[in-house]
């Protein structure tokens, strides 16, 4: 990765803003044991070696990688030096029991309640960043998940997330999904950390194009907490693939608590994302287009815009398959805008990735 900061980041005033390089070797190991027709065990780990100027100039980056917000700290730095470190984390570890229409899963797992492809207000357990393109599996959560399939097209689900410290990190929420009018519809509600939540979403199509949406209302459980706030977050998206294989995708995000002025951005090293604050701005727009130039070579470009403060993001990428299990990708993340705007303080980053699946 090549990274060029444009404005001081909230880490240390003495750090240089020169161009920075970060190299990463990323290995993932997935193990599953089907003990019998009802019982399955799984353990998955991501192992990464980091080295480069980013490690030397910003030790906060290592702290971000080491952060584990689960019940147990299942990550560790295996070895480190002046400008490098090796980190390993178990991000999936669960046991699954299925009996007829009932499914019960205990442990660190992915609980994806979102319907959209970029912003997911319903994804209250496993919020992820669109910019983290190299983590395709997405984060997991430590909890207990029970699903009951009421029919072939409907199900009820209850999730209990175990808090590490107190009720502010605990969550218990339920969801009911069903199909109606050729749409998949869902309703969810419960208590997530410091908030009560109530929301819903849908996914379907209009004349062959995908049409999705979801919304969640967050209501503080403690009205006397000055740091907590009530908000309504909603996102709607549409996508379509033409006969030529050209794919287009657009989305809009609304956050009632977001500002209509300069939104400011998160720290480059922030890892505590929340479905409650997918954006600091009141509105955000997204557009994407991709096209396979050949069966082996494809291009993609995406963009975001905060229309209130004028800041934006542009993300071009090219992917080439060099073999059955080999892939090369070039990717850019260009953040543009004035200092103090939502995307204006991040700078520009360029990535080159070689991926082998085995």
C-alpha positions as CSV (number, residue, x, y, z in Angstrom):
1,X,0.0,0.0,0.0
2,X,1.2,3.5,-0.8
3,X,-0.5,6.2,1.4
4,X,-0.2,10.0,1.0
5,X,-1.6,12.0,3.9
6,X,-2.9,15.5,3.2
7,X,-3.7,16.9,6.6
8,X,-2.5,16.1,10.2
9,X,-4.2,13.0,11.7
10,X,-5.1,12.9,15.4
11,X,-2.1,10.8,16.4
12,X,1.0,12.9,17.0
13,X,1.8,16.4,16.0
14,X,5.5,15.5,15.5
15,X,4.8,12.9,12.7
16,X,5.9,13.7,9.2
17,X,3.3,14.0,6.4
18,X,5.6,12.5,3.8
19,X,4.5,9.7,1.6
20,X,4.1,6.4,3.5
21,X,4.4,2.7,2.4
22,X,2.8,-0.3,4.0
23,X,3.3,-3.9,2.9
24,X,1.2,-6.8,4.1
25,X,1.3,-10.5,3.7
26,X,-2.2,-11.9,4.5
27,X,-3.0,-15.5,5.0
28,X,-6.4,-17.0,6.0
29,X,-7.0,-20.5,7.3
30,X,-10.5,-21.9,7.6
31,X,-11.3,-25.2,9.4
32,X,-14.7,-27.0,9.7
33,X,-15.6,-30.3,11.3
34,X,-18.9,-31.9,10.5
35,X,-19.2,-34.1,13.5
36,X,-22.6,-35.5,12.4
37,X,-25.6,-34.4,10.5
38,X,-26.6,-32.0,13.3
39,X,-23.4,-30.7,14.7
40,X,-20.7,-28.5,13.1
41,X,-17.6,-26.9,14.5
42,X,-15.6,-24.1,12.8
43,X,-12.4,-22.2,13.5
44,X,-11.1,-19.5,11.1
45,X,-8.0,-17.3,11.6
46,X,-6.4,-14.4,9.7
47,X,-2.6,-14.1,9.9
48,X,-0.9,-11.0,8.7
49,X,2.7,-9.7,8.4
50,X,3.0,-5.9,8.3
51,X,6.1,-3.9,7.4
52,X,6.9,-0.5,6.1
53,X,7.1,3.2,6.9
54,X,3.5,3.2,8.3
55,X,4.6,1.0,11.2
56,X,7.6,3.1,12.0
57,X,5.9,6.5,11.8
58,X,2.5,5.6,13.3
59,X,2.7,3.1,16.1
60,X,-1.1,3.7,16.6
61,X,-1.6,1.6,13.5
62,X,-0.3,-1.5,15.4
63,X,-2.7,-0.7,18.3
64,X,-5.6,-0.6,15.8
65,X,-4.7,-4.0,14.4
66,X,-4.3,-5.5,17.9
67,X,-7.8,-4.2,18.9
68,X,-10.3,-7.0,19.6
69,X,-13.8,-5.8,20.7
70,X,-15.1,-9.3,21.4
71,X,-15.7,-11.0,24.7
72,X,-12.3,-12.6,24.5
73,X,-9.1,-11.1,23.1
74,X,-8.4,-13.7,20.4
75,X,-5.6,-11.9,18.6
76,X,-2.0,-11.7,19.4
77,X,1.3,-10.2,18.0
78,X,3.4,-13.2,17.3
79,X,6.6,-11.2,16.6
80,X,7.6,-7.6,16.0
81,X,10.5,-5.4,15.2
82,X,11.3,-1.7,14.6
83,X,9.3,-1.4,11.4
84,X,7.3,-4.7,11.3
85,X,5.1,-7.0,13.2
86,X,3.2,-10.3,12.7
87,X,-0.4,-10.5,14.0
88,X,-2.8,-13.5,14.2
89,X,-6.4,-13.4,15.1
90,X,-9.2,-16.0,15.4
91,X,-12.2,-14.1,13.9
92,X,-14.5,-17.2,13.7
93,X,-14.9,-19.9,16.3
94,X,-18.3,-21.4,16.7
95,X,-20.3,-24.6,17.2
96,X,-23.6,-25.0,15.3
97,X,-26.4,-27.4,16.1
98,X,-29.3,-27.9,13.7
99,X,-32.4,-30.0,14.3
100,X,-35.2,-29.7,11.8
101,X,-36.3,-26.1,11.6
102,X,-34.2,-25.0,14.6
103,X,-30.6,-23.8,14.3
104,X,-28.5,-22.8,17.3
105,X,-25.0,-21.3,17.0
106,X,-22.6,-20.3,19.8
107,X,-19.4,-18.5,19.5
108,X,-17.6,-15.8,17.3
109,X,-19.7,-15.6,14.1
110,X,-20.8,-13.3,11.4
111,X,-24.4,-12.0,12.0
112,X,-25.3,-10.0,8.9
113,X,-28.7,-8.3,9.1
114,X,-28.0,-5.8,6.4
115,X,-29.7,-5.8,2.9
116,X,-27.7,-3.1,1.2
117,X,-24.2,-3.4,-0.3
118,X,-22.5,-0.3,1.1
119,X,-24.3,1.1,4.2
120,X,-26.3,-1.2,6.5
121,X,-28.3,0.5,9.3
122,X,-29.8,-2.9,10.2
123,X,-26.3,-4.5,10.7
124,X,-26.2,-3.6,14.4
125,X,-23.9,-6.5,15.4
126,X,-21.2,-6.5,12.7
127,X,-20.9,-3.1,11.2
128,X,-18.1,-2.9,8.6
129,X,-16.3,-0.3,6.6
130,X,-16.7,-0.2,2.8
131,X,-13.1,1.0,2.5
132,X,-11.8,-2.2,4.1
133,X,-11.8,-4.1,0.8
134,X,-9.2,-6.7,1.8
135,X,-11.4,-8.2,4.6
136,X,-14.1,-10.0,2.5
137,X,-15.2,-12.2,5.4
138,X,-16.2,-9.1,7.4
139,X,-16.0,-8.8,11.3
140,X,-17.7,-11.3,13.6
141,X,-19.3,-11.0,17.0
142,X,-19.2,-13.1,20.2
143,X,-22.7,-14.3,20.9
144,X,-25.5,-16.8,20.8
145,X,-27.8,-17.0,17.7
146,X,-31.0,-19.0,17.5
147,X,-33.0,-19.3,14.2
148,X,-36.3,-20.9,13.6
149,X,-37.5,-21.4,10.1
150,X,-41.2,-20.9,10.2
151,X,-41.6,-21.8,6.5
152,X,-39.5,-22.0,3.3
153,X,-39.5,-18.3,2.9
154,X,-39.7,-17.0,6.5
155,X,-37.7,-17.2,9.7
156,X,-37.5,-15.8,13.2
157,X,-34.1,-15.0,14.8
158,X,-32.8,-14.1,18.3
159,X,-29.3,-13.0,19.0
160,X,-27.6,-12.4,22.4
161,X,-24.2,-10.6,22.2
162,X,-22.1,-11.1,25.3
163,X,-20.7,-7.8,26.7
164,X,-17.1,-7.8,27.9
165,X,-17.6,-5.3,30.7
166,X,-21.2,-4.3,31.3
167,X,-24.6,-3.8,29.7
168,X,-23.3,-0.9,27.5
169,X,-21.5,-3.6,25.5
170,X,-24.3,-6.2,25.6
171,X,-27.0,-6.6,22.9
172,X,-30.1,-8.7,22.6
173,X,-32.2,-8.3,19.5
174,X,-34.6,-10.2,17.3
175,X,-35.5,-10.3,13.6
176,X,-38.4,-11.7,11.6
177,X,-38.0,-12.3,7.8
178,X,-40.6,-13.2,5.3
179,X,-41.4,-12.9,1.6
180,X,-44.3,-11.0,0.2
181,X,-45.0,-9.5,-3.3
182,X,-41.7,-11.0,-4.5
183,X,-39.8,-9.0,-1.9
184,X,-37.8,-10.2,1.1
185,X,-38.9,-8.1,4.1
186,X,-37.5,-8.0,7.6
187,X,-38.3,-6.3,10.9
188,X,-35.9,-6.1,13.8
189,X,-35.8,-4.7,17.3
190,X,-34.2,-5.0,20.7
191,X,-31.5,-3.4,22.8
192,X,-28.0,-2.9,21.4
193,X,-25.4,-1.4,23.9
194,X,-26.7,2.0,25.1
195,X,-29.7,2.1,22.8
196,X,-33.0,0.6,22.1
197,X,-33.3,-0.2,18.4
198,X,-36.2,-0.6,16.0
199,X,-35.9,-1.1,12.3
200,X,-36.6,-3.0,9.1
201,X,-35.6,-3.5,5.5
202,X,-36.4,-5.0,2.2
203,X,-34.7,-6.5,-0.9
204,X,-36.3,-7.1,-4.3
205,X,-36.3,-5.8,-7.8
206,X,-37.9,-3.4,-10.2
207,X,-37.9,-4.5,-13.8
208,X,-34.9,-6.7,-13.3
209,X,-32.9,-4.2,-11.3
210,X,-32.1,-4.7,-7.6
211,X,-33.9,-2.5,-5.1
212,X,-33.0,-2.6,-1.5
213,X,-33.4,-0.5,1.6
214,X,-33.2,-0.5,5.4
215,X,-33.7,1.9,8.3
216,X,-33.1,1.8,12.1
217,X,-34.2,4.1,14.9
218,X,-31.8,4.3,17.8
219,X,-33.3,5.5,21.1
220,X,-31.0,5.9,24.2
221,X,-31.8,3.7,27.1
222,X,-30.5,6.3,29.5
223,X,-31.9,9.7,28.7
224,X,-29.6,11.3,31.2
225,X,-26.4,10.3,29.3
226,X,-25.2,13.5,27.7
227,X,-22.9,11.6,25.3
228,X,-25.6,9.5,23.8
229,X,-28.2,10.7,21.3
230,X,-31.3,9.6,19.4
231,X,-31.0,9.2,15.7
232,X,-32.7,7.7,12.6
233,X,-30.4,6.1,10.0
234,X,-31.7,5.0,6.6
235,X,-30.2,3.8,3.3
236,X,-31.8,3.0,-0.1
237,X,-30.0,1.5,-3.1
238,X,-30.5,0.2,-6.6
239,X,-28.4,-1.8,-9.0
240,X,-28.7,-3.1,-12.5
241,X,-26.7,-5.3,-14.9
242,X,-27.1,-4.5,-18.6
243,X,-27.0,-7.1,-21.3
244,X,-23.5,-5.9,-22.1
245,X,-22.5,-6.9,-18.6
246,X,-22.1,-3.3,-17.5
247,X,-23.1,-3.1,-13.8
248,X,-24.2,0.1,-12.2
249,X,-25.1,0.7,-8.5
250,X,-26.3,3.8,-6.6
251,X,-27.2,4.4,-3.0
252,X,-28.1,7.2,-0.6
253,X,-27.6,7.4,3.2
254,X,-29.5,9.6,5.7
255,X,-28.5,10.1,9.3
256,X,-30.8,12.5,11.2
257,X,-28.0,13.2,13.8
258,X,-25.5,14.0,11.1
259,X,-24.4,17.6,10.5
260,X,-25.2,19.7,7.4
261,X,-21.9,21.6,7.9
262,X,-18.3,20.4,7.7
263,X,-18.7,16.8,9.0
264,X,-15.1,16.1,10.1
265,X,-13.8,12.5,9.7
266,X,-12.9,9.6,11.9
267,X,-9.3,9.0,12.8
268,X,-7.5,7.0,10.1
269,X,-6.9,4.4,12.8
270,X,-10.5,4.2,14.2
271,X,-11.9,0.7,14.5
272,X,-15.1,1.3,16.5
273,X,-17.6,1.6,13.7
274,X,-21.3,1.6,14.5
275,X,-24.5,1.3,12.5
276,X,-25.7,4.4,14.4
277,X,-23.0,6.6,12.8
278,X,-22.3,5.3,9.4
279,X,-21.6,8.9,8.4
280,X,-21.0,12.1,10.3
281,X,-22.8,14.0,7.6
282,X,-26.6,14.3,7.3
283,X,-26.5,12.9,3.8
284,X,-24.1,10.8,1.7
285,X,-24.4,9.6,-1.9
286,X,-22.7,6.6,-3.6
287,X,-22.3,5.5,-7.2
288,X,-20.5,2.6,-8.7
289,X,-19.9,1.1,-12.1
290,X,-18.0,-2.1,-13.2
291,X,-17.4,-3.9,-16.5
292,X,-15.6,-7.1,-17.5
293,X,-13.4,-6.1,-20.4
294,X,-12.6,-9.8,-20.9
295,X,-13.5,-12.9,-18.9
296,X,-10.2,-12.4,-17.1
297,X,-9.9,-8.7,-16.8
298,X,-12.4,-6.3,-15.2
299,X,-12.6,-2.7,-14.0
300,X,-14.5,-1.0,-11.3
301,X,-14.9,2.6,-10.1
302,X,-16.9,3.8,-7.1
303,X,-17.5,7.3,-5.6
304,X,-19.0,8.8,-2.5
305,X,-20.1,12.4,-1.9
306,X,-21.1,14.4,1.1
307,X,-23.3,17.1,-0.6
308,X,-23.3,19.3,2.5
309,X,-19.6,19.8,2.9
310,X,-18.5,19.0,-0.7
311,X,-16.0,16.3,0.3
312,X,-15.8,13.1,-1.8
313,X,-14.1,9.7,-2.3
314,X,-13.2,8.1,-5.6
315,X,-12.1,4.4,-5.8
316,X,-10.9,3.0,-9.1
317,X,-9.8,-0.6,-9.3
318,X,-8.6,-3.2,-11.9
319,X,-8.6,-7.0,-11.4
320,X,-6.9,-9.6,-13.6
321,X,-7.1,-13.4,-13.1
322,X,-3.7,-14.9,-13.9
323,X,-4.7,-18.4,-13.1
324,X,-7.5,-20.6,-11.7
325,X,-6.6,-19.6,-8.2
326,X,-4.5,-16.4,-8.7
327,X,-5.7,-12.8,-9.0
328,X,-4.0,-9.5,-9.3
329,X,-5.7,-6.3,-8.2
330,X,-4.8,-2.6,-8.4
331,X,-6.9,-0.3,-6.3
332,X,-7.0,3.4,-5.4
333,X,-8.7,5.2,-2.5
334,X,-8.7,9.0,-3.2
335,X,-10.2,11.2,-0.5
336,X,-10.9,14.7,-1.6
337,X,-12.0,17.9,0.2
338,X,-11.1,20.7,2.6
339,X,-9.6,20.1,6.0
340,X,-12.4,19.4,8.5
341,X,-14.8,17.8,6.0
342,X,-15.9,14.2,6.0
343,X,-13.4,12.9,3.5
344,X,-11.0,15.8,3.3
345,X,-8.5,14.7,5.9
346,X,-7.7,11.1,4.9
347,X,-5.4,11.7,1.9
348,X,-4.8,9.2,-0.9
349,X,-3.9,5.5,-0.9
350,X,-2.9,3.1,-3.7
351,X,-2.9,-0.7,-3.3
352,X,-1.5,-3.6,-5.2
353,X,-2.7,-7.1,-4.2
354,X,-1.8,-10.6,-5.4
355,X,-4.3,-13.2,-4.1
356,X,-3.9,-17.0,-4.1
357,X,-6.9,-19.1,-3.0
358,X,-6.2,-22.7,-2.0
